Amino acid sequence: MGLLERSDAYWKFTGQCTQCGHCTKACDSLIAADMTLGDIAQALLAAERESETVDQLRMNIAANGQLVQAVRGCFFCTSCKNTCFAHNDVCDLIYNARVDFQKLGLIPREAWSSVLVDEEWDIFTAYRAIHGIGYSDLTRHVATEEAPAQTGFDVAFFPGCSLAAYGPELTREIFATVEELGGKATMIDHCCGSSLKSAGFFDRAETLCDNNSREIEQSGAKQLVCVCPGCANDMKKALERTGVDVEVVSLAAFLNEHGFTPKRELPDTPLCISKSCQDRDGTYLEQTCELLGVDEQTPTIFHGCCGAGGAVSAFDPDRQAAQADSKLSFAEDGSTVVTMCPTCTYTYAFRMMSAPRNLQNKHYTELLFESQFDWSTVFYQLNSMWYGEYGAWLAQVFA
């Protein structure tokens, strides 16, 4: 093995990329770096050839500002892949590059210390602990002091980190509906590991999802209901990888299949649907539109990352804000932006707090259920917990 652990992936790209330039034109990060995907692979291999030690390699890569911009500035939105005639998988390339960046110490700890979601404490579990948010009564496949572990579940519910942390009432309302419609339910109260992949801990992310798979298998559930398209995609891969025979469905598809009746009327505003980056072929978009009872061609639909992808905020926060502004600019004044991924909802809410505009921002579940996100309270609590009695503890945990 050479100095770069993932060099095989880069050699693969040098052979596949035709240097047509379509990916560069589709991506602001590649435009800023003036590189194609093939250029990224070639630059990494060139840095390896010019280095005799790990320290030299680290310095050679760090000195290449274009390369660092291309790797650290990627949102993983796949806009470049969608324009690639060879169908090269940019996520595969950049994830591998992030792995090497991580091993070389080119991603500073402060960029990922609070999102190590396979450890006991991350920003989500800390928030929940400090503010008394727990689901031990819903994670029924896990033994607690109050009750032994149960088995024989029909369905497992996977809310994802953002929803479980920042929308506890909404999480519980959705869970109750899933159980009412689908039979005996339990909750998988874990993360899909996307933040680990962004930080260059690809193997840890896969291990986390594989552990989730085994936990689902032990519960006996035959169907996994996921709120976020990204969670669904990652868990599908993990279940296949571990040989666990469990069907993964989106919450929208589940509710459609069981004839769910929304508990709210749609807002009396134009709808502007933000298509998730992880919804590669538009399947989740189609299911969500069907659930909302709107024609897929009727609402304004915009594509591309909300700004949260790829941990770009830790590398270039101004660019994250610009990306969110760019996406929100597609929304008609006075309309309701409807997101498919709870992290998108969070990102738009945070941006609109800093730069208010005449828009409503809702996750699609908020248009169906009584409970709502209270972003003003969430952001206040997120900020205040760093200065109150838990501030010193948080600073030590995430140092």
C-alpha positions as CSV (number, residue, x, y, z in Angstrom):
1,M,0.0,0.0,0.0
2,G,1.2,3.5,-0.9
3,L,1.0,6.6,1.2
4,L,-2.6,7.1,0.2
5,E,-4.8,4.3,1.6
6,R,-7.5,4.8,-1.1
7,S,-5.3,5.2,-4.2
8,D,-7.1,2.4,-6.0
9,A,-10.2,4.5,-6.1
10,Y,-8.3,7.4,-7.7
11,W,-6.7,5.1,-10.3
12,K,-10.2,4.0,-11.2
13,F,-11.3,7.5,-11.7
14,T,-8.4,8.5,-13.9
15,G,-9.4,5.7,-16.2
16,Q,-13.1,6.6,-16.3
17,C,-13.1,10.4,-16.5
18,T,-13.1,11.7,-20.1
19,Q,-12.3,15.3,-18.9
20,C,-15.4,16.5,-20.7
21,G,-15.9,19.3,-18.1
22,H,-19.7,18.8,-17.6
23,C,-19.2,18.0,-13.9
24,T,-17.3,21.2,-13.3
25,K,-20.0,23.3,-14.9
26,A,-22.6,21.7,-12.7
27,C,-20.9,22.3,-9.3
28,D,-20.0,25.6,-7.6
29,S,-17.2,23.8,-5.7
30,L,-15.6,22.4,-8.8
31,I,-16.0,25.8,-10.6
32,A,-14.2,27.4,-7.6
33,A,-11.5,24.8,-7.8
34,D,-11.4,24.7,-11.6
35,M,-11.2,20.9,-11.5
36,T,-13.0,17.9,-12.9
37,L,-13.5,14.7,-10.9
38,G,-10.6,13.2,-12.9
39,D,-8.5,16.2,-12.0
40,I,-9.1,15.5,-8.3
41,A,-8.0,11.9,-8.7
42,Q,-4.9,12.8,-10.7
43,A,-3.9,15.6,-8.2
44,L,-4.1,13.1,-5.3
45,L,-2.0,10.6,-7.1
46,A,0.5,13.2,-8.2
47,A,0.9,14.4,-4.6
48,E,1.6,10.8,-3.6
49,R,4.2,10.3,-6.3
50,E,6.0,13.5,-5.2
51,S,6.1,12.5,-1.6
52,E,8.5,10.1,0.2
53,T,6.9,10.4,3.7
54,V,3.4,11.0,5.1
55,D,4.5,14.4,6.3
56,Q,5.5,15.4,2.8
57,L,2.2,14.1,1.4
58,R,0.3,16.0,4.0
59,M,2.1,19.2,3.1
60,N,1.8,18.7,-0.7
61,I,-1.9,18.2,-0.5
62,A,-2.5,21.1,1.9
63,A,-0.5,23.3,-0.4
64,N,-2.9,22.6,-3.3
65,G,-5.7,25.0,-2.6
66,Q,-7.7,23.8,-5.6
67,L,-7.6,20.2,-4.4
68,V,-8.6,21.1,-0.9
69,Q,-11.5,23.2,-2.1
70,A,-12.7,20.4,-4.4
71,V,-12.6,17.8,-1.6
72,R,-13.7,19.8,1.4
73,G,-16.2,21.9,-0.4
74,C,-18.3,19.0,-1.8
75,F,-21.9,18.9,-0.7
76,F,-22.4,15.4,-1.9
77,C,-25.4,16.6,-3.8
78,T,-24.5,14.5,-6.9
79,S,-25.2,17.4,-9.3
80,C,-21.9,16.5,-11.0
81,K,-22.8,12.8,-11.3
82,N,-26.1,13.7,-12.9
83,T,-24.3,15.4,-15.7
84,C,-21.6,12.8,-16.2
85,F,-21.9,10.8,-19.4
86,A,-19.8,8.0,-17.8
87,H,-22.0,8.0,-14.7
88,N,-19.0,8.3,-12.4
89,D,-19.9,8.2,-8.8
90,V,-18.6,11.4,-7.3
91,C,-19.6,10.3,-3.8
92,D,-17.3,7.3,-4.1
93,L,-14.4,9.5,-5.1
94,I,-14.9,12.3,-2.5
95,Y,-15.7,9.9,0.3
96,N,-12.4,8.1,-0.4
97,A,-10.6,11.4,-0.6
98,R,-12.1,12.4,2.8
99,V,-10.8,9.1,4.3
100,D,-7.3,10.0,3.2
101,F,-7.7,13.6,4.3
102,Q,-8.8,12.3,7.7
103,K,-5.9,9.9,8.1
104,L,-3.5,12.7,7.1
105,G,-4.9,15.1,9.6
106,L,-6.2,17.5,6.9
107,I,-9.7,17.7,8.5
108,P,-9.4,19.5,11.9
109,R,-11.0,17.9,14.9
110,E,-13.3,20.8,15.5
111,A,-15.0,20.0,12.1
112,W,-16.3,16.7,13.4
113,S,-15.8,16.3,17.1
114,S,-19.5,17.0,17.8
115,V,-20.9,14.6,15.2
116,L,-19.2,11.3,16.0
117,V,-22.6,9.7,16.0
118,D,-21.3,6.2,16.8
119,E,-20.0,7.3,20.2
120,E,-22.0,7.9,23.4
121,W,-22.1,11.7,23.0
122,D,-22.7,13.8,19.9
123,I,-24.5,17.1,19.5
124,F,-27.9,15.2,19.1
125,T,-27.5,13.0,22.2
126,A,-26.1,15.8,24.2
127,Y,-29.1,18.0,23.3
128,R,-31.5,15.3,24.2
129,A,-29.9,14.5,27.5
130,I,-29.7,18.2,28.6
131,H,-33.3,18.9,27.6
132,G,-34.8,15.6,28.8
133,I,-35.7,14.0,25.5
134,G,-35.8,10.2,25.5
135,Y,-37.6,7.3,23.9
136,S,-36.9,4.3,26.1
137,D,-40.6,3.6,26.1
138,L,-40.6,3.4,22.3
139,T,-37.3,1.4,21.8
140,R,-39.1,-1.7,23.0
141,H,-36.6,-4.2,21.6
142,V,-34.1,-2.9,24.1
143,A,-34.2,-3.9,27.8
144,T,-34.6,-1.1,30.4
145,E,-34.9,-0.9,34.1
146,E,-38.7,-0.7,33.7
147,A,-39.2,-3.5,31.2
148,P,-37.5,-6.5,29.5
149,A,-36.7,-6.4,25.8
150,Q,-39.6,-7.4,23.6
151,T,-39.6,-9.2,20.2
152,G,-42.0,-10.0,17.5
153,F,-42.4,-6.6,16.1
154,D,-44.0,-6.0,12.7
155,V,-42.3,-2.7,12.0
156,A,-39.4,-0.6,13.1
157,F,-39.4,3.2,12.9
158,F,-36.2,5.1,12.1
159,P,-36.8,8.8,12.7
160,G,-33.1,9.9,12.2
161,C,-31.1,12.3,14.4
162,S,-32.6,15.7,13.5
163,L,-36.2,14.6,13.9
164,A,-35.6,12.7,17.1
165,A,-33.7,15.5,18.7
166,Y,-35.5,18.6,17.6
167,G,-39.0,17.3,17.1
168,P,-39.8,14.9,20.0
169,E,-43.6,15.5,19.9
170,L,-43.7,15.0,16.2
171,T,-41.5,11.9,16.5
172,R,-43.9,10.4,19.0
173,E,-47.0,11.3,17.0
174,I,-45.6,9.7,13.8
175,F,-44.6,6.6,15.8
176,A,-48.1,6.2,17.2
177,T,-49.5,6.4,13.6
178,V,-46.9,3.9,12.3
179,E,-48.0,1.4,15.1
180,E,-51.7,2.1,14.5
181,L,-51.4,1.4,10.8
182,G,-48.6,-1.2,10.6
183,G,-48.8,-3.3,13.8
184,K,-46.5,-3.8,16.8
185,A,-43.7,-1.2,16.4
186,T,-40.4,-0.4,17.9
187,M,-38.0,2.5,17.3
188,I,-34.4,2.4,16.1
189,D,-33.0,5.3,18.0
190,H,-29.7,5.6,16.1
191,C,-28.1,7.5,13.3
192,C,-27.3,6.4,9.7
193,G,-23.8,7.8,10.0
194,S,-23.8,10.3,7.2
195,S,-21.8,12.8,9.3
196,L,-19.1,10.2,9.9
197,K,-18.7,9.7,6.1
198,S,-18.5,13.4,5.6
199,A,-15.7,13.6,8.2
200,G,-13.7,10.8,6.5
201,F,-14.8,7.9,8.9
202,F,-16.4,5.8,6.1
203,D,-15.7,2.5,7.8
204,R,-17.2,3.6,11.0
205,A,-20.3,4.8,9.2
206,E,-20.8,1.4,7.6
207,T,-20.2,-0.4,10.9
208,L,-22.8,1.8,12.6
209,C,-25.4,0.9,9.9
210,D,-24.4,-2.8,10.1
211,N,-25.0,-2.7,13.9
212,N,-28.4,-1.1,13.2
213,S,-29.2,-3.9,10.8
214,R,-28.4,-6.6,13.4
215,E,-30.5,-4.7,16.0
216,I,-33.4,-4.6,13.6
217,E,-33.0,-8.3,12.9
218,Q,-33.0,-9.1,16.6
219,S,-36.3,-7.1,17.1
220,G,-38.0,-9.4,14.6
221,A,-39.4,-6.4,12.5
222,K,-39.9,-7.2,8.9
223,Q,-40.2,-3.6,7.7
224,L,-38.2,-0.5,8.5
225,V,-39.9,2.9,8.0
226,C,-37.5,5.8,7.5
227,V,-38.4,9.5,7.5
228,C,-35.3,10.7,5.6
229,P,-34.3,9.5,2.1
230,G,-30.7,9.5,3.2
231,C,-31.3,7.2,6.1
232,A,-33.4,4.9,3.9
233,N,-30.7,4.7,1.3
234,D,-27.9,3.9,3.9
235,M,-30.0,1.4,5.7
236,K,-31.0,-0.4,2.5
237,K,-27.3,-0.9,1.7
238,A,-26.5,-2.1,5.2
239,L,-29.3,-4.6,5.3
240,E,-28.2,-6.0,2.0
241,R,-24.6,-6.0,3.2
242,T,-25.5,-7.9,6.4
243,G,-28.0,-10.3,4.7
244,V,-30.9,-9.1,6.9
245,D,-34.2,-9.7,5.2
246,V,-36.1,-6.5,6.1
247,E,-37.9,-4.2,3.7
248,V,-37.0,-0.5,3.8
249,V,-39.8,2.0,3.0
250,S,-40.1,5.7,3.2
251,L,-42.6,7.1,5.7
252,A,-44.4,8.6,2.8
253,A,-44.7,5.3,1.0
254,F,-45.8,3.6,4.2
255,L,-48.6,6.1,4.9
256,N,-49.7,6.0,1.2
257,E,-49.9,2.2,1.4
258,H,-52.0,2.2,4.6
259,G,-54.5,4.9,3.5
260,F,-53.4,7.5,6.0
261,T,-55.6,10.5,6.3
262,P,-53.7,13.8,7.1
263,K,-54.6,15.4,10.4
264,R,-54.2,18.9,8.9
265,E,-55.3,20.9,5.9
266,L,-52.5,21.9,3.5
267,P,-51.4,25.5,4.0
268,D,-53.2,28.2,2.0
269,T,-50.0,29.1,0.2
270,P,-48.1,28.0,-2.9
271,L,-46.0,24.9,-2.2
272,C,-42.3,24.8,-3.1
273,I,-40.9,21.3,-2.6
274,S,-37.2,20.9,-1.9
275,K,-36.1,17.6,-3.4
276,S,-33.6,15.7,-1.3
277,C,-30.1,15.2,-2.6
278,Q,-30.4,11.6,-1.6
279,D,-33.5,11.1,-3.7
280,R,-31.5,10.2,-6.8
281,D,-34.3,9.1,-9.1
282,G,-37.1,11.1,-7.6
283,T,-38.9,8.1,-6.0
284,Y,-39.3,9.8,-2.6
285,L,-40.4,13.0,-4.2
286,E,-43.2,11.1,-6.1
287,Q,-44.3,9.4,-2.9
288,T,-44.3,12.6,-0.9
289,C,-46.3,14.4,-3.5
290,E,-48.8,11.5,-3.6
291,L,-49.1,11.7,0.2
292,L,-49.7,15.4,0.2
293,G,-52.3,15.1,-2.6
294,V,-50.5,17.4,-5.0
295,D,-49.6,16.9,-8.6
296,E,-45.8,16.3,-8.9
297,Q,-45.7,18.9,-11.7
298,T,-47.9,21.5,-9.9
299,P,-45.6,22.7,-7.1
300,T,-42.3,24.4,-7.8
301,I,-39.7,21.8,-7.2
302,F,-36.0,22.6,-6.8
303,H,-33.0,20.3,-6.6
304,G,-29.6,20.4,-5.1
305,C,-28.2,20.6,-1.6
306,C,-29.7,22.8,1.1
307,G,-26.2,23.6,2.3
308,A,-26.0,21.0,5.0
309,G,-24.4,18.2,3.0
310,G,-20.7,17.2,3.2
311,A,-20.0,19.1,6.4
312,V,-19.1,22.1,4.2
313,S,-20.3,24.4,7.0
314,A,-17.2,23.4,9.0
315,F,-14.9,24.3,6.0
316,D,-16.6,27.3,4.5
317,P,-19.7,28.5,6.5
318,D,-20.2,31.4,4.2
319,R,-20.6,29.1,1.3
320,Q,-23.2,27.0,3.2
321,A,-25.2,30.2,3.8
322,A,-24.9,31.1,0.1
323,Q,-26.1,27.6,-0.9
324,A,-29.1,27.8,1.3
325,D,-29.9,31.3,-0.1
326,S,-29.5,29.9,-3.6
327,K,-32.0,27.1,-3.0
328,L,-34.5,29.3,-1.1
329,S,-34.4,31.8,-4.0
330,F,-36.4,29.3,-6.1
331,A,-39.4,29.7,-3.7
332,E,-42.1,32.2,-4.6
333,D,-42.6,35.0,-2.1
334,G,-45.2,34.0,0.4
335,S,-44.9,30.3,-0.3
336,T,-44.3,27.3,1.9
337,V,-41.0,25.5,1.4
338,V,-41.6,21.8,1.9
339,T,-38.6,19.7,2.7
340,M,-38.2,15.9,2.5
341,C,-35.2,15.6,4.9
342,P,-35.4,17.0,8.4
343,T,-31.8,18.2,8.2
344,C,-32.9,20.4,5.2
345,T,-35.7,21.7,7.4
346,Y,-33.2,22.6,10.1
347,T,-30.8,24.2,7.7
348,Y,-33.4,26.4,6.0
349,A,-34.8,27.4,9.4
350,F,-31.4,28.4,10.7
351,R,-30.7,30.4,7.5
352,M,-34.1,32.2,7.7
353,M,-33.4,33.1,11.3
354,S,-30.3,34.9,10.1
355,A,-31.7,36.3,6.9
356,P,-35.5,36.5,7.3
357,R,-37.8,36.3,4.2
358,N,-41.5,35.9,3.5
359,L,-41.5,32.1,3.4
360,Q,-42.8,29.3,5.6
361,N,-40.5,26.4,6.1
362,K,-42.0,23.0,6.8
363,H,-41.0,19.3,6.8
364,Y,-43.6,17.4,4.9
365,T,-44.6,15.6,8.1
366,E,-45.6,19.0,9.6
367,L,-48.3,19.3,6.8
368,L,-49.7,15.9,7.9
369,F,-49.5,15.8,11.7
370,E,-50.6,18.1,14.5
371,S,-47.1,18.4,16.1
372,Q,-44.7,21.0,14.6
373,F,-41.0,21.9,14.9
374,D,-40.4,24.9,17.2
375,W,-37.2,26.2,15.7
376,S,-37.0,29.3,17.8
377,T,-36.9,27.2,20.9
378,V,-34.6,24.6,19.4
379,F,-32.0,27.3,18.4
380,Y,-32.3,29.0,21.8
381,Q,-31.7,25.7,23.6
382,L,-28.8,24.7,21.3
383,N,-27.1,27.9,22.0
384,S,-27.8,28.2,25.7
385,M,-26.6,24.8,26.6
386,W,-23.0,25.9,25.8
387,Y,-23.2,28.6,28.5
388,G,-25.3,27.1,31.3
389,E,-24.3,24.4,33.8
390,Y,-23.4,22.0,31.0
391,G,-21.2,24.3,29.1
392,A,-17.9,23.1,30.6
393,W,-18.9,19.5,30.2
394,L,-19.8,20.0,26.5
395,A,-16.5,21.8,25.9
396,Q,-14.6,18.9,27.4
397,V,-16.5,16.2,25.5
398,F,-16.1,17.9,22.2
399,A,-12.6,19.3,22.7
